[in-house]
Amino acid sequence: MIKKIFNIVIEKEEDEESYFIHCPQLGGCMSQGDNIEHALLMFSEALNLYMENTINIMKYEEKLKKDMRKI
């Protein structure tokens, strides 16, 4: 199993009582919540979906490479 450490950025929205979280290393992986706990929970869900999608893309690309070798 490969383990990686990623940084997250937590920002308090000035005009609202909410928090925005994103991971600079994972473009598009972001979420927000009414408080820090809620924002972290929502980000955890976003991260799981991001990783699941990344795995699916990698599987598709591998299948595509195999299919291209048959041509």
FENVENKA-V418302 format. One record per backbone hydrogen bond with DSSP energy under -1.0 kcal/mol. NH is the residue of the N-H (numbers start at 1). CO is the residue of the C=O. E is the energy in kcal/mol with one decimal. If there is no record, write none. Layout:
nh->{NH | NH}
co->{CO | CO}
e->{E | E}
This chain:
nh->{9 | 11 | 13 | 19 | 20 | 21 | 22 | 23 | 26 | 29 | 30 | 31 | 33 | 39 | 40 | 41 | 42 | 43 | 44 | 45 | 46 | 47 | 48 | 49 | 50 | 51 | 52 | 53 | 54 | 55 | 56 | 57 | 58 | 59 | 60 | 61 | 62 | 63 | 64 | 65 | 66 | 67 | 68 | 69}
co->{22 | 20 | 18 | 33 | 11 | 31 | 9 | 29 | 23 | 26 | 28 | 21 | 19 | 35 | 36 | 37 | 38 | 39 | 40 | 41 | 42 | 43 | 44 | 45 | 46 | 47 | 48 | 49 | 50 | 51 | 52 | 53 | 54 | 55 | 56 | 57 | 58 | 59 | 60 | 61 | 62 | 63 | 64 | 65}
e->{-3.1 | -3.2 | -2.6 | -2.8 | -3.1 | -3.1 | -1.8 | -1.8 | -1.4 | -2.5 | -1.0 | -2.5 | -2.1 | -2.7 | -2.7 | -2.2 | -2.5 | -2.5 | -2.4 | -1.7 | -2.2 | -3.0 | -2.2 | -2.2 | -2.5 | -2.7 | -2.4 | -2.5 | -2.3 | -2.5 | -2.2 | -2.3 | -2.2 | -2.4 | -2.3 | -2.7 | -2.1 | -2.3 | -2.6 | -2.2 | -2.0 | -2.6 | -2.3 | -1.5}
